[in-house]
Amino acid sequence: MVIAITELKLKSIWHLPMFLFHALRSGAQAQKAKGNRMFEVKNESWHTHRTLSVWKSEKSLRQYVMSDAHLKAMKNTSKLARSATSTHWYSEYPPSWEEAVKILQQKNSALA
């Protein structure tokens, strides 16, 4: 399985409606996507939003990322977000949210 986590931090509360428009469409697309095993969303506040998903393969993850609603959302990310990070890895089991966030934070620390 391929695990993917994303984190997006909005620039302003005024960007929330447009973000939600794209997030709802992308989430619906993910849940229907071929190869998707799990898709969850967690919002810490109006500005911090995360997704955690499990995919059958890296190919199915990439097909989702590069198509339809998700692709349109990515094209708007720089307008809406002050930061956007993601990572993915292989695992035999889905991680807890806490584990996944820790992995994402470790990736961000390594890039800083």
Gaussian input, Z-matrix of N, CA and C with variables (Angstrom, degrees):
# hf/3-21g

backbone

0 1
 N
 C     1     B1
 C     2     B2     1     A1
 N     3     B3     2     A2     1     D1
 C     4     B4     3     A3     2     D2
 C     5     B5     4     A4     3     D3
 N     6     B6     5     A5     4     D4
 C     7     B7     6     A6     5     D5
 C     8     B8     7     A7     6     D6
 N     9     B9     8     A8     7     D7
 C    10    B10     9     A9     8     D8
 C    11    B11    10    A10     9     D9
 N    12    B12    11    A11    10    D10
 C    13    B13    12    A12    11    D11
 C    14    B14    13    A13    12    D12
 N    15    B15    14    A14    13    D13
 C    16    B16    15    A15    14    D14
 C    17    B17    16    A16    15    D15
 N    18    B18    17    A17    16    D16
 C    19    B19    18    A18    17    D17
 C    20    B20    19    A19    18    D18
 N    21    B21    20    A20    19    D19
 C    22    B22    21    A21    20    D20
 C    23    B23    22    A22    21    D21
 N    24    B24    23    A23    22    D22
 C    25    B25    24    A24    23    D23
 C    26    B26    25    A25    24    D24
 N    27    B27    26    A26    25    D25
 C    28    B28    27    A27    26    D26
 C    29    B29    28    A28    27    D27
 N    30    B30    29    A29    28    D28
 C    31    B31    30    A30    29    D29
 C    32    B32    31    A31    30    D30
 N    33    B33    32    A32    31    D31
 C    34    B34    33    A33    32    D32
 C    35    B35    34    A34    33    D33
 N    36    B36    35    A35    34    D34
 C    37    B37    36    A36    35    D35
 C    38    B38    37    A37    36    D36
 N    39    B39    38    A38    37    D37
 C    40    B40    39    A39    38    D38
 C    41    B41    40    A40    39    D39
 N    42    B42    41    A41    40    D40
 C    43    B43    42    A42    41    D41
 C    44    B44    43    A43    42    D42
 N    45    B45    44    A44    43    D43
 C    46    B46    45    A45    44    D44
 C    47    B47    46    A46    45    D45
 N    48    B48    47    A47    46    D46
 C    49    B49    48    A48    47    D47
 C    50    B50    49    A49    48    D48
 N    51    B51    50    A50    49    D49
 C    52    B52    51    A51    50    D50
 C    53    B53    52    A52    51    D51
 N    54    B54    53    A53    52    D52
 C    55    B55    54    A54    53    D53
 C    56    B56    55    A55    54    D54
 N    57    B57    56    A56    55    D55
 C    58    B58    57    A57    56    D56
 C    59    B59    58    A58    57    D57
 N    60    B60    59    A59    58    D58
 C    61    B61    60    A60    59    D59
 C    62    B62    61    A61    60    D60
 N    63    B63    62    A62    61    D61
 C    64    B64    63    A63    62    D62
 C    65    B65    64    A64    63    D63
 N    66    B66    65    A65    64    D64
 C    67    B67    66    A66    65    D65
 C    68    B68    67    A67    66    D66
 N    69    B69    68    A68    67    D67
 C    70    B70    69    A69    68    D68
 C    71    B71    70    A70    69    D69
 N    72    B72    71    A71    70    D70
 C    73    B73    72    A72    71    D71
 C    74    B74    73    A73    72    D72
 N    75    B75    74    A74    73    D73
 C    76    B76    75    A75    74    D74
 C    77    B77    76    A76    75    D75
 N    78    B78    77    A77    76    D76
 C    79    B79    78    A78    77    D77
 C    80    B80    79    A79    78    D78
 N    81    B81    80    A80    79    D79
 C    82    B82    81    A81    80    D80
 C    83    B83    82    A82    81    D81
 N    84    B84    83    A83    82    D82
 C    85    B85    84    A84    83    D83
 C    86    B86    85    A85    84    D84
 N    87    B87    86    A86    85    D85
 C    88    B88    87    A87    86    D86
 C    89    B89    88    A88    87    D87
 N    90    B90    89    A89    88    D88
 C    91    B91    90    A90    89    D89
 C    92    B92    91    A91    90    D90
 N    93    B93    92    A92    91    D91
 C    94    B94    93    A93    92    D92
 C    95    B95    94    A94    93    D93
 N    96    B96    95    A95    94    D94
 C    97    B97    96    A96    95    D95
 C    98    B98    97    A97    96    D96
 N    99    B99    98    A98    97    D97
 C   100   B100    99    A99    98    D98
 C   101   B101   100   A100    99    D99
 N   102   B102   101   A101   100   D100
 C   103   B103   102   A102   101   D101
 C   104   B104   103   A103   102   D102
 N   105   B105   104   A104   103   D103
 C   106   B106   105   A105   104   D104
 C   107   B107   106   A106   105   D105
 N   108   B108   107   A107   106   D106
 C   109   B109   108   A108   107   D107
 C   110   B110   109   A109   108   D108
 N   111   B111   110   A110   109   D109
 C   112   B112   111   A111   110   D110
 C   113   B113   112   A112   111   D111
 N   114   B114   113   A113   112   D112
 C   115   B115   114   A114   113   D113
 C   116   B116   115   A115   114   D114
 N   117   B117   116   A116   115   D115
 C   118   B118   117   A117   116   D116
 C   119   B119   118   A118   117   D117
 N   120   B120   119   A119   118   D118
 C   121   B121   120   A120   119   D119
 C   122   B122   121   A121   120   D120
 N   123   B123   122   A122   121   D121
 C   124   B124   123   A123   122   D122
 C   125   B125   124   A124   123   D123
 N   126   B126   125   A125   124   D124
 C   127   B127   126   A126   125   D125
 C   128   B128   127   A127   126   D126
 N   129   B129   128   A128   127   D127
 C   130   B130   129   A129   128   D128
 C   131   B131   130   A130   129   D129
 N   132   B132   131   A131   130   D130
 C   133   B133   132   A132   131   D131
 C   134   B134   133   A133   132   D132
 N   135   B135   134   A134   133   D133
 C   136   B136   135   A135   134   D134
 C   137   B137   136   A136   135   D135
 N   138   B138   137   A137   136   D136
 C   139   B139   138   A138   137   D137
 C   140   B140   139   A139   138   D138
 N   141   B141   140   A140   139   D139
 C   142   B142   141   A141   140   D140
 C   143   B143   142   A142   141   D141
 N   144   B144   143   A143   142   D142
 C   145   B145   144   A144   143   D143
 C   146   B146   145   A145   144   D144
 N   147   B147   146   A146   145   D145
 C   148   B148   147   A147   146   D146
 C   149   B149   148   A148   147   D147
 N   150   B150   149   A149   148   D148
 C   151   B151   150   A150   149   D149
 C   152   B152   151   A151   150   D150
 N   153   B153   152   A152   151   D151
 C   154   B154   153   A153   152   D152
 C   155   B155   154   A154   153   D153
 N   156   B156   155   A155   154   D154
 C   157   B157   156   A156   155   D155
 C   158   B158   157   A157   156   D156
 N   159   B159   158   A158   157   D157
 C   160   B160   159   A159   158   D158
 C   161   B161   160   A160   159   D159
 N   162   B162   161   A161   160   D160
 C   163   B163   162   A162   161   D161
 C   164   B164   163   A163   162   D162
 N   165   B165   164   A164   163   D163
 C   166   B166   165   A165   164   D164
 C   167   B167   166   A166   165   D165
 N   168   B168   167   A167   166   D166
 C   169   B169   168   A168   167   D167
 C   170   B170   169   A169   168   D168
 N   171   B171   170   A170   169   D169
 C   172   B172   171   A171   170   D170
 C   173   B173   172   A172   171   D171
 N   174   B174   173   A173   172   D172
 C   175   B175   174   A174   173   D173
 C   176   B176   175   A175   174   D174
 N   177   B177   176   A176   175   D175
 C   178   B178   177   A177   176   D176
 C   179   B179   178   A178   177   D177
 N   180   B180   179   A179   178   D178
 C   181   B181   180   A180   179   D179
 C   182   B182   181   A181   180   D180
 N   183   B183   182   A182   181   D181
 C   184   B184   183   A183   182   D182
 C   185   B185   184   A184   183   D183
 N   186   B186   185   A185   184   D184
 C   187   B187   186   A186   185   D185
 C   188   B188   187   A187   186   D186
 N   189   B189   188   A188   187   D187
 C   190   B190   189   A189   188   D188
 C   191   B191   190   A190   189   D189
 N   192   B192   191   A191   190   D190
 C   193   B193   192   A192   191   D191
 C   194   B194   193   A193   192   D192
 N   195   B195   194   A194   193   D193
 C   196   B196   195   A195   194   D194
 C   197   B197   196   A196   195   D195
 N   198   B198   197   A197   196   D196
 C   199   B199   198   A198   197   D197
 C   200   B200   199   A199   198   D198
 N   201   B201   200   A200   199   D199
 C   202   B202   201   A201   200   D200
 C   203   B203   202   A202   201   D201
 N   204   B204   203   A203   202   D202
 C   205   B205   204   A204   203   D203
 C   206   B206   205   A205   204   D204
 N   207   B207   206   A206   205   D205
 C   208   B208   207   A207   206   D206
 C   209   B209   208   A208   207   D207
 N   210   B210   209   A209   208   D208
 C   211   B211   210   A210   209   D209
 C   212   B212   211   A211   210   D210
 N   213   B213   212   A212   211   D211
 C   214   B214   213   A213   212   D212
 C   215   B215   214   A214   213   D213
 N   216   B216   215   A215   214   D214
 C   217   B217   216   A216   215   D215
 C   218   B218   217   A217   216   D216
 N   219   B219   218   A218   217   D217
 C   220   B220   219   A219   218   D218
 C   221   B221   220   A220   219   D219
 N   222   B222   221   A221   220   D220
 C   223   B223   222   A222   221   D221
 C   224   B224   223   A223   222   D222
 N   225   B225   224   A224   223   D223
 C   226   B226   225   A225   224   D224
 C   227   B227   226   A226   225   D225
 N   228   B228   227   A227   226   D226
 C   229   B229   228   A228   227   D227
 C   230   B230   229   A229   228   D228
 N   231   B231   230   A230   229   D229
 C   232   B232   231   A231   230   D230
 C   233   B233   232   A232   231   D231
 N   234   B234   233   A233   232   D232
 C   235   B235   234   A234   233   D233
 C   236   B236   235   A235   234   D234
 N   237   B237   236   A236   235   D235
 C   238   B238   237   A237   236   D236
 C   239   B239   238   A238   237   D237
 N   240   B240   239   A239   238   D238
 C   241   B241   240   A240   239   D239
 C   242   B242   241   A241   240   D240
 N   243   B243   242   A242   241   D241
 C   244   B244   243   A243   242   D242
 C   245   B245   244   A244   243   D243
 N   246   B246   245   A245   244   D244
 C   247   B247   246   A246   245   D245
 C   248   B248   247   A247   246   D246
 N   249   B249   248   A248   247   D247
 C   250   B250   249   A249   248   D248
 C   251   B251   250   A250   249   D249
 N   252   B252   251   A251   250   D250
 C   253   B253   252   A252   251   D251
 C   254   B254   253   A253   252   D252
 N   255   B255   254   A254   253   D253
 C   256   B256   255   A255   254   D254
 C   257   B257   256   A256   255   D255
 N   258   B258   257   A257   256   D256
 C   259   B259   258   A258   257   D257
 C   260   B260   259   A259   258   D258
 N   261   B261   260   A260   259   D259
 C   262   B262   261   A261   260   D260
 C   263   B263   262   A262   261   D261
 N   264   B264   263   A263   262   D262
 C   265   B265   264   A264   263   D263
 C   266   B266   265   A265   264   D264
 N   267   B267   266   A266   265   D265
 C   268   B268   267   A267   266   D266
 C   269   B269   268   A268   267   D267
 N   270   B270   269   A269   268   D268
 C   271   B271   270   A270   269   D269
 C   272   B272   271   A271   270   D270
 N   273   B273   272   A272   271   D271
 C   274   B274   273   A273   272   D272
 C   275   B275   274   A274   273   D273
 N   276   B276   275   A275   274   D274
 C   277   B277   276   A276   275   D275
 C   278   B278   277   A277   276   D276
 N   279   B279   278   A278   277   D277
 C   280   B280   279   A279   278   D278
 C   281   B281   280   A280   279   D279
 N   282   B282   281   A281   280   D280
 C   283   B283   282   A282   281   D281
 C   284   B284   283   A283   282   D282
 N   285   B285   284   A284   283   D283
 C   286   B286   285   A285   284   D284
 C   287   B287   286   A286   285   D285
 N   288   B288   287   A287   286   D286
 C   289   B289   288   A288   287   D287
 C   290   B290   289   A289   288   D288
 N   291   B291   290   A290   289   D289
 C   292   B292   291   A291   290   D290
 C   293   B293   292   A292   291   D291
 N   294   B294   293   A293   292   D292
 C   295   B295   294   A294   293   D293
 C   296   B296   295   A295   294   D294
 N   297   B297   296   A296   295   D295
 C   298   B298   297   A297   296   D296
 C   299   B299   298   A298   297   D297
 N   300   B300   299   A299   298   D298
 C   301   B301   300   A300   299   D299
 C   302   B302   301   A301   300   D300
 N   303   B303   302   A302   301   D301
 C   304   B304   303   A303   302   D302
 C   305   B305   304   A304   303   D303
 N   306   B306   305   A305   304   D304
 C   307   B307   306   A306   305   D305
 C   308   B308   307   A307   306   D306
 N   309   B309   308   A308   307   D307
 C   310   B310   309   A309   308   D308
 C   311   B311   310   A310   309   D309
 N   312   B312   311   A311   310   D310
 C   313   B313   312   A312   311   D311
 C   314   B314   313   A313   312   D312
 N   315   B315   314   A314   313   D313
 C   316   B316   315   A315   314   D314
 C   317   B317   316   A316   315   D315
 N   318   B318   317   A317   316   D316
 C   319   B319   318   A318   317   D317
 C   320   B320   319   A319   318   D318
 N   321   B321   320   A320   319   D319
 C   322   B322   321   A321   320   D320
 C   323   B323   322   A322   321   D321
 N   324   B324   323   A323   322   D322
 C   325   B325   324   A324   323   D323
 C   326   B326   325   A325   324   D324
 N   327   B327   326   A326   325   D325
 C   328   B328   327   A327   326   D326
 C   329   B329   328   A328   327   D327
 N   330   B330   329   A329   328   D328
 C   331   B331   330   A330   329   D329
 C   332   B332   331   A331   330   D330
 N   333   B333   332   A332   331   D331
 C   334   B334   333   A333   332   D332
 C   335   B335   334   A334   333   D333

   B1=1.4483
   B2=1.5249
   B3=1.3157
   B4=1.4597
   B5=1.5298
   B6=1.3110
   B7=1.4560
   B8=1.5186
   B9=1.3245
   B10=1.4642
   B11=1.5191
   B12=1.3316
   B13=1.4565
   B14=1.5231
   B15=1.3199
   B16=1.4583
   B17=1.5170
   B18=1.3234
   B19=1.4620
   B20=1.5188
   B21=1.3121
   B22=1.4521
   B23=1.5176
   B24=1.3301
   B25=1.4631
   B26=1.5183
   B27=1.3270
   B28=1.4593
   B29=1.5230
   B30=1.3225
   B31=1.4617
   B32=1.5236
   B33=1.3214
   B34=1.4587
   B35=1.5266
   B36=1.3069
   B37=1.4742
   B38=1.5311
   B39=1.3183
   B40=1.4669
   B41=1.5235
   B42=1.3199
   B43=1.4611
   B44=1.5353
   B45=1.3172
   B46=1.4636
   B47=1.5340
   B48=1.3317
   B49=1.4785
   B50=1.5334
   B51=1.3243
   B52=1.4708
   B53=1.5248
   B54=1.3413
   B55=1.4569
   B56=1.5311
   B57=1.3166
   B58=1.4655
   B59=1.5250
   B60=1.3235
   B61=1.4696
   B62=1.5306
   B63=1.3355
   B64=1.4610
   B65=1.5303
   B66=1.3284
   B67=1.4676
   B68=1.5289
   B69=1.3052
   B70=1.4684
   B71=1.5251
   B72=1.3045
   B73=1.4751
   B74=1.5303
   B75=1.3398
   B76=1.4667
   B77=1.5183
   B78=1.3250
   B79=1.4614
   B80=1.5149
   B81=1.3240
   B82=1.4695
   B83=1.5255
   B84=1.3305
   B85=1.4695
   B86=1.5241
   B87=1.3281
   B88=1.4695
   B89=1.5219
   B90=1.3171
   B91=1.4623
   B92=1.5226
   B93=1.3276
   B94=1.4680
   B95=1.5224
   B96=1.3206
   B97=1.4638
   B98=1.5258
   B99=1.3104
   B100=1.4563
   B101=1.5286
   B102=1.3192
   B103=1.4561
   B104=1.5142
   B105=1.3350
   B106=1.4637
   B107=1.5215
   B108=1.3240
   B109=1.4635
   B110=1.5247
   B111=1.3474
   B112=1.4692
   B113=1.5219
   B114=1.3191
   B115=1.4621
   B116=1.5228
   B117=1.3369
   B118=1.4627
   B119=1.5183
   B120=1.3279
   B121=1.4626
   B122=1.5163
   B123=1.3264
   B124=1.4595
   B125=1.5228
   B126=1.3243
   B127=1.4525
   B128=1.5210
   B129=1.3325
   B130=1.4631
   B131=1.5182
   B132=1.3085
   B133=1.4553
   B134=1.5242
   B135=1.3198
   B136=1.4617
   B137=1.5231
   B138=1.3316
   B139=1.4595
   B140=1.5218
   B141=1.3172
   B142=1.4660
   B143=1.5232
   B144=1.3302
   B145=1.4638
   B146=1.5228
   B147=1.3306
   B148=1.4694
   B149=1.5250
   B150=1.3335
   B151=1.4622
   B152=1.5210
   B153=1.3070
   B154=1.4624
   B155=1.5212
   B156=1.3265
   B157=1.4563
   B158=1.5238
   B159=1.3179
   B160=1.4590
   B161=1.5227
   B162=1.3327
   B163=1.4594
   B164=1.5237
   B165=1.3049
   B166=1.4631
   B167=1.5282
   B168=1.3273
   B169=1.4674
   B170=1.5232
   B171=1.3138
   B172=1.4603
   B173=1.5288
   B174=1.3007
   B175=1.4688
   B176=1.5281
   B177=1.3306
   B178=1.4669
   B179=1.5326
   B180=1.3256
   B181=1.4658
   B182=1.5266
   B183=1.3111
   B184=1.4739
   B185=1.5281
   B186=1.3332
   B187=1.4659
   B188=1.5258
   B189=1.3133
   B190=1.4658
   B191=1.5294
   B192=1.3243
   B193=1.4662
   B194=1.5257
   B195=1.3195
   B196=1.4638
   B197=1.5247
   B198=1.3378
   B199=1.4669
   B200=1.5206
   B201=1.3008
   B202=1.4567
   B203=1.5227
   B204=1.3304
   B205=1.4639
   B206=1.5245
   B207=1.3240
   B208=1.4584
   B209=1.5239
   B210=1.3002
   B211=1.4608
   B212=1.5282
   B213=1.3252
   B214=1.4708
   B215=1.5302
   B216=1.3124
   B217=1.4643
   B218=1.5271
   B219=1.3285
   B220=1.4626
   B221=1.5315
   B222=1.3219
   B223=1.4668
   B224=1.5311
   B225=1.3333
   B226=1.4627
   B227=1.5282
   B228=1.3036
   B229=1.4637
   B230=1.5212
   B231=1.3185
   B232=1.4715
   B233=1.5293
   B234=1.3169
   B235=1.4658
   B236=1.5298
   B237=1.3281
   B238=1.4619
   B239=1.5263
   B240=1.3156
   B241=1.4628
   B242=1.5228
   B243=1.3322
   B244=1.4672
   B245=1.5196
   B246=1.3325
   B247=1.4623
   B248=1.5226
   B249=1.3173
   B250=1.4646
   B251=1.5156
   B252=1.3145
   B253=1.4559
   B254=1.5237
   B255=1.3071
   B256=1.4629
   B257=1.5194
   B258=1.2968
   B259=1.4567
   B260=1.5209
   B261=1.3124
   B262=1.4681
   B263=1.5207
   B264=1.3234
   B265=1.4546
   B266=1.5218
   B267=1.3224
   B268=1.4631
   B269=1.5219
   B270=1.3238
   B271=1.4588
   B272=1.5214
   B273=1.3206
   B274=1.4617
   B275=1.5236
   B276=1.3433
   B277=1.4614
   B278=1.5290
   B279=1.3178
   B280=1.4657
   B281=1.5306
   B282=1.3288
   B283=1.4624
   B284=1.5259
   B285=1.3140
   B286=1.4618
   B287=1.5222
   B288=1.3217
   B289=1.4570
   B290=1.5278
   B291=1.3061
   B292=1.4685
   B293=1.5313
   B294=1.3361
   B295=1.4740
   B296=1.5286
   B297=1.3132
   B298=1.4626
   B299=1.5305
   B300=1.3156
   B301=1.4727
   B302=1.5189
   B303=1.3183
   B304=1.4657
   B305=1.5356
   B306=1.3272
   B307=1.4638
   B308=1.5283
   B309=1.3265
   B310=1.4610
   B311=1.5307
   B312=1.3167
   B313=1.4583
   B314=1.5243
   B315=1.3276
   B316=1.4672
   B317=1.5183
   B318=1.3268
   B319=1.4593
   B320=1.5166
   B321=1.3296
   B322=1.4668
   B323=1.5197
   B324=1.3299
   B325=1.4609
   B326=1.5332
   B327=1.3139
   B328=1.4608
   B329=1.5164
   B330=1.3360
   B331=1.4613
   B332=1.5236
   B333=1.3142
   B334=1.4777
   B335=1.5097
   A1=109.34
   A2=114.53
   A3=121.39
   A4=107.33
   A5=115.21
   A6=122.10
   A7=107.44
   A8=117.51
   A9=121.70
   A10=109.37
   A11=115.78
   A12=121.05
   A13=107.84
   A14=115.21
   A15=121.39
   A16=109.14
   A17=114.93
   A18=120.95
   A19=107.87
   A20=115.63
   A21=121.82
   A22=108.35
   A23=116.07
   A24=121.30
   A25=108.01
   A26=115.19
   A27=120.82
   A28=112.06
   A29=115.62
   A30=122.42
   A31=111.40
   A32=115.72
   A33=120.57
   A34=109.44
   A35=115.55
   A36=119.72
   A37=110.59
   A38=116.74
   A39=121.00
   A40=111.64
   A41=116.93
   A42=120.93
   A43=112.42
   A44=116.79
   A45=120.66
   A46=113.31
   A47=120.47
   A48=118.41
   A49=113.55
   A50=117.07
   A51=119.49
   A52=110.39
   A53=116.94
   A54=119.71
   A55=110.13
   A56=117.46
   A57=121.01
   A58=111.72
   A59=116.45
   A60=120.36
   A61=109.84
   A62=115.89
   A63=119.67
   A64=112.04
   A65=117.13
   A66=120.85
   A67=111.80
   A68=117.27
   A69=120.20
   A70=111.10
   A71=116.78
   A72=120.14
   A73=111.02
   A74=116.75
   A75=119.98
   A76=111.49
   A77=116.68
   A78=121.11
   A79=112.24
   A80=116.31
   A81=120.07
   A82=110.34
   A83=116.10
   A84=120.26
   A85=110.47
   A86=117.28
   A87=120.84
   A88=111.17
   A89=116.54
   A90=119.92
   A91=112.58
   A92=116.70
   A93=120.91
   A94=112.42
   A95=117.24
   A96=121.39
   A97=112.02
   A98=114.41
   A99=120.62
   A100=108.62
   A101=116.54
   A102=121.25
   A103=114.77
   A104=117.79
   A105=119.95
   A106=109.84
   A107=115.72
   A108=121.79
   A109=112.11
   A110=115.71
   A111=120.13
   A112=108.00
   A113=115.67
   A114=121.12
   A115=107.85
   A116=115.94
   A117=120.99
   A118=109.48
   A119=114.74
   A120=122.63
   A121=108.47
   A122=115.55
   A123=120.51
   A124=107.82
   A125=115.65
   A126=121.86
   A127=108.40
   A128=116.63
   A129=120.31
   A130=111.68
   A131=115.91
   A132=122.49
   A133=106.70
   A134=116.69
   A135=118.22
   A136=111.40
   A137=117.96
   A138=118.90
   A139=115.35
   A140=120.74
   A141=121.16
   A142=110.36
   A143=114.73
   A144=122.05
   A145=109.12
   A146=115.83
   A147=120.90
   A148=110.68
   A149=114.38
   A150=120.66
   A151=108.11
   A152=114.92
   A153=122.55
   A154=106.19
   A155=116.01
   A156=118.72
   A157=110.76
   A158=114.38
   A159=122.71
   A160=107.14
   A161=114.83
   A162=121.47
   A163=110.62
   A164=115.22
   A165=121.73
   A166=110.76
   A167=116.21
   A168=120.57
   A169=110.26
   A170=115.62
   A171=120.10
   A172=110.09
   A173=116.74
   A174=120.83
   A175=110.80
   A176=117.34
   A177=119.25
   A178=111.15
   A179=117.53
   A180=120.90
   A181=109.87
   A182=117.65
   A183=121.30
   A184=111.92
   A185=117.12
   A186=119.89
   A187=110.44
   A188=116.94
   A189=120.91
   A190=110.99
   A191=116.13
   A192=121.40
   A193=111.70
   A194=116.89
   A195=121.42
   A196=114.18
   A197=117.63
   A198=118.17
   A199=112.72
   A200=114.20
   A201=126.56
   A202=114.94
   A203=115.77
   A204=122.28
   A205=112.10
   A206=117.70
   A207=119.51
   A208=111.30
   A209=117.54
   A210=121.09
   A211=110.57
   A212=117.15
   A213=120.89
   A214=110.42
   A215=116.87
   A216=120.71
   A217=110.48
   A218=116.92
   A219=120.17
   A220=111.30
   A221=116.70
   A222=120.16
   A223=111.63
   A224=117.95
   A225=122.26
   A226=113.34
   A227=117.41
   A228=121.22
   A229=112.41
   A230=118.02
   A231=119.47
   A232=112.14
   A233=117.89
   A234=121.08
   A235=111.13
   A236=116.77
   A237=121.57
   A238=114.70
   A239=116.96
   A240=120.06
   A241=112.85
   A242=114.10
   A243=118.89
   A244=110.37
   A245=117.15
   A246=121.31
   A247=109.73
   A248=113.67
   A249=121.19
   A250=107.21
   A251=116.29
   A252=120.76
   A253=109.73
   A254=114.01
   A255=119.05
   A256=108.73
   A257=114.44
   A258=120.72
   A259=108.06
   A260=114.95
   A261=119.48
   A262=108.62
   A263=114.76
   A264=121.37
   A265=108.64
   A266=114.46
   A267=120.81
   A268=109.52
   A269=115.45
   A270=121.10
   A271=108.92
   A272=115.30
   A273=119.83
   A274=111.70
   A275=116.40
   A276=120.06
   A277=109.68
   A278=117.24
   A279=120.12
   A280=109.62
   A281=117.66
   A282=119.95
   A283=111.49
   A284=115.58
   A285=119.10
   A286=107.34
   A287=116.18
   A288=119.72
   A289=110.42
   A290=116.17
   A291=120.73
   A292=110.66
   A293=116.40
   A294=120.41
   A295=110.77
   A296=116.29
   A297=120.60
   A298=111.48
   A299=116.96
   A300=120.52
   A301=110.04
   A302=117.35
   A303=121.12
   A304=110.61
   A305=117.25
   A306=121.24
   A307=110.14
   A308=117.36
   A309=120.84
   A310=111.02
   A311=116.97
   A312=120.83
   A313=111.31
   A314=117.32
   A315=120.72
   A316=110.63
   A317=116.55
   A318=120.48
   A319=109.56
   A320=116.94
   A321=120.44
   A322=111.20
   A323=117.36
   A324=121.69
   A325=110.89
   A326=116.16
   A327=120.53
   A328=111.21
   A329=116.84
   A330=120.87
   A331=112.16
   A332=117.49
   A333=121.13
   A334=112.34
   D1=152.19
   D2=175.18
   D3=-112.48
   D4=128.03
   D5=178.99
   D6=-103.93
   D7=136.45
   D8=177.61
   D9=-131.43
   D10=136.77
   D11=174.23
   D12=-130.79
   D13=140.36
   D14=176.30
   D15=-128.64
   D16=153.90
   D17=174.70
   D18=-140.81
   D19=131.04
   D20=179.41
   D21=-129.29
   D22=132.08
   D23=177.55
   D24=-116.88
   D25=117.86
   D26=-176.39
   D27=-70.76
   D28=150.34
   D29=177.74
   D30=-71.59
   D31=-38.47
   D32=-173.12
   D33=-153.29
   D34=153.54
   D35=176.30
   D36=-62.60
   D37=-23.13
   D38=179.35
   D39=-68.93
   D40=-17.98
   D41=177.84
   D42=-87.09
   D43=-7.95
   D44=-176.15
   D45=-58.78
   D46=-45.77
   D47=-179.54
   D48=-58.79
   D49=-44.32
   D50=179.83
   D51=-67.92
   D52=-39.01
   D53=176.33
   D54=-59.71
   D55=-47.90
   D56=-178.94
   D57=-61.10
   D58=-38.30
   D59=176.27
   D60=-55.86
   D61=-51.82
   D62=-179.21
   D63=-68.76
   D64=-39.39
   D65=-178.30
   D66=-63.65
   D67=-42.94
   D68=-179.99
   D69=-64.97
   D70=-42.07
   D71=178.85
   D72=-67.28
   D73=-42.70
   D74=179.25
   D75=-65.93
   D76=-40.20
   D77=178.25
   D78=-62.76
   D79=-43.49
   D80=177.74
   D81=-62.96
   D82=-40.01
   D83=177.58
   D84=-62.96
   D85=-43.89
   D86=-178.69
   D87=-61.21
   D88=-44.11
   D89=-176.98
   D90=-64.10
   D91=-25.69
   D92=179.58
   D93=-96.49
   D94=-9.76
   D95=-172.28
   D96=-66.07
   D97=142.07
   D98=176.73
   D99=-63.61
   D100=130.48
   D101=178.19
   D102=91.58
   D103=-5.91
   D104=178.42
   D105=-78.45
   D106=130.53
   D107=179.55
   D108=-107.14
   D109=-25.88
   D110=-178.89
   D111=-162.59
   D112=143.77
   D113=174.80
   D114=-146.82
   D115=120.62
   D116=179.44
   D117=-132.26
   D118=153.61
   D119=179.18
   D120=-124.75
   D121=142.27
   D122=175.70
   D123=-140.11
   D124=127.15
   D125=179.51
   D126=-113.35
   D127=124.90
   D128=178.65
   D129=-83.13
   D130=-32.52
   D131=-179.16
   D132=-164.38
   D133=-171.05
   D134=179.79
   D135=-64.38
   D136=-22.42
   D137=-173.97
   D138=-105.36
   D139=-15.96
   D140=-177.46
   D141=-116.37
   D142=120.28
   D143=-175.58
   D144=-131.66
   D145=136.30
   D146=-179.64
   D147=-131.12
   D148=151.86
   D149=169.96
   D150=-125.37
   D151=148.34
   D152=175.00
   D153=-132.49
   D154=124.50
   D155=-178.26
   D156=-138.17
   D157=155.96
   D158=179.04
   D159=-124.94
   D160=132.40
   D161=-175.17
   D162=-126.43
   D163=150.63
   D164=178.27
   D165=-63.49
   D166=-38.14
   D167=-176.85
   D168=-153.47
   D169=165.71
   D170=175.49
   D171=-64.96
   D172=-33.48
   D173=178.27
   D174=-61.12
   D175=-44.77
   D176=-179.78
   D177=-67.09
   D178=-36.34
   D179=175.74
   D180=-62.27
   D181=-48.63
   D182=-178.56
   D183=-63.19
   D184=-38.35
   D185=177.99
   D186=-61.11
   D187=-41.85
   D188=177.17
   D189=-64.52
   D190=-50.02
   D191=-175.60
   D192=-57.76
   D193=-38.55
   D194=-173.06
   D195=-98.29
   D196=22.51
   D197=-179.20
   D198=-135.16
   D199=156.33
   D200=168.82
   D201=44.04
   D202=-126.68
   D203=-172.24
   D204=-61.18
   D205=-39.11
   D206=-178.71
   D207=-65.89
   D208=-40.80
   D209=178.56
   D210=-62.59
   D211=-42.56
   D212=177.15
   D213=-62.82
   D214=-40.24
   D215=178.95
   D216=-63.07
   D217=-44.03
   D218=-179.69
   D219=-61.47
   D220=-35.97
   D221=-179.92
   D222=-66.34
   D223=-20.39
   D224=179.75
   D225=-99.63
   D226=-3.13
   D227=-174.34
   D228=-56.98
   D229=-46.45
   D230=-176.21
   D231=-65.55
   D232=-25.49
   D233=177.50
   D234=-75.24
   D235=-32.39
   D236=-171.67
   D237=-100.11
   D238=-30.08
   D239=-168.71
   D240=-114.20
   D241=144.20
   D242=172.21
   D243=-85.40
   D244=-22.70
   D245=172.33
   D246=-153.82
   D247=149.15
   D248=176.47
   D249=-147.53
   D250=123.01
   D251=179.93
   D252=-132.39
   D253=155.42
   D254=176.90
   D255=-156.42
   D256=160.18
   D257=172.18
   D258=-155.84
   D259=161.99
   D260=174.67
   D261=-145.11
   D262=156.70
   D263=-178.40
   D264=-156.51
   D265=165.64
   D266=177.91
   D267=-92.77
   D268=141.80
   D269=178.41
   D270=-154.93
   D271=154.51
   D272=177.13
   D273=-87.89
   D274=-10.15
   D275=-179.33
   D276=-143.41
   D277=151.73
   D278=176.25
   D279=-70.27
   D280=135.70
   D281=179.41
   D282=-80.23
   D283=163.95
   D284=169.36
   D285=-73.14
   D286=165.69
   D287=175.46
   D288=-58.79
   D289=-41.46
   D290=-177.75
   D291=-61.28
   D292=-44.58
   D293=178.41
   D294=-62.39
   D295=-45.02
   D296=-176.94
   D297=-64.94
   D298=-43.32
   D299=178.88
   D300=-63.12
   D301=-40.22
   D302=178.78
   D303=-61.30
   D304=-42.84
   D305=178.00
   D306=-62.45
   D307=-43.46
   D308=178.53
   D309=-62.91
   D310=-43.08
   D311=179.40
   D312=-64.84
   D313=-37.89
   D314=176.76
   D315=-63.56
   D316=-39.97
   D317=177.71
   D318=-63.03
   D319=-45.01
   D320=-179.02
   D321=-63.55
   D322=-38.24
   D323=178.70
   D324=-64.70
   D325=-39.06
   D326=-179.49
   D327=-67.44
   D328=-29.69
   D329=-178.85
   D330=-83.69
   D331=-19.23
   D332=-176.06
   D333=-74.83

